[in-house]
Amino acid sequence: MKLFKVRKSSSSLQVFNEAEELIGVLLFGFIGGFNEKIKIGDHLYKIKSAGFLWRDIHIFDQSGRLVLKTDSSKNRILYYGSFTEIYTYEHTGWLKKKLYLYDNKDRIMAEILYKQTFFLKEHYSIEIDNDFSNDLIILSVLYLYYSEISNG
């Protein structure tokens, strides 16, 4: 498993790999839920909330094509690349909140861990399967997890 680190600022979450190279950035708008984006290299993806109580997310590339969407009622993520990939996710824990991402063969692809220290400092870490390399899915799951943590 590869261990990624997450650094938080007031308007973004930056994800770094083990070699401290920037993988991507989650950019947040001034008003929560509006103008949120994922930046991976030179590519910018727009995040839109959808569904009941805006719990689902749709992610569009720069040309406006839907590349990823979540289905929170079934805990699924649908990625539309050269072919459609389906992932499921699961939230666990109360004090040490974790999110697991599974592929269609129920193998763990990613695990996101959240801890809050006594001084209310937040720590996120991501463990990724060695064979898994889709940065957009990793950042999308982190966004989904972060929005769940932020909203209670």
Buried (B, 14 or more C-beta within 10 A) or exposed (E): EEEBBBEBEEEEBBBBBEEEEEBBBBBBEEEEBEEBBBBBEEEBBBBBBEBEEEBBBBBBBEEEEEBBBBBBEEBBBBBBEEEEBEBBBEBEEEEEBBBBBBBEEEEBBBBBBBEEEEEEEBEBEBBBBEEBEBBBBBBBBBBBBBBBBEEE
